[in-house]
Amino acid sequence: MLLTLHSQPLTCAAVNPSVRVKRVFSRKQLDKAFSIRLRVFVREQGVPVEIEMDRDDKRALHFLAFKAGKVVGTARLVMHHRSAKVGRMAVLKNYRRKGIGTKLLRKAILTARRQGVQHIYLHAQVPVIGFYEALAFRCVGPVFTEGGIPHRKMVLTNNSEFE
């Protein structure tokens, strides 16, 4: 599987071979995912906790990123019939810009595709739109606010890279 990032083919291992992304299956793992989200979104970015933790958490598929055995990132995937929303992607501050977000996003997309999803989208914080654009997402619609932070809806445009 190749991913085109800034016009260069890139294998998942090349993104960061020391990072592993796994699907969450236990309550203990889910608590770790929630802990990262609270740290990044609530404490760092000021998102109200009642917005950050929502009812979609119960039905979502959650993922954890590990580096040297330490949990450093998380994401979730919420299925809606033949579409899926990637969300709550968070990487601890000291681990950002090291390919961890890319691996989390790839895992979520691959999981959605395996479930037969046709349409994958997300709500990107405006400052990180470029990250998602480099991974074949494009903006649709106007800027809107979630949790006091400007966002844009983005849709995956090139699913073939993730099959």
Secondary structure, DSSP 4 states (H G I P E B T S, - for coil): -EEEETTEEEEHHHH-TTEEEEE--SHHHHHHHHHHHIIIIIIIT---HHHHS-THHHHSEEEEEEETTEEEEEEEEEEETTEEEEEEEEE-GGGTTSSHHHHHHHHHHHHHHHTT--EEEEEEEGGGHHHHHTTTEEEEEEEEEETTEEEEEEEE--GGGG-
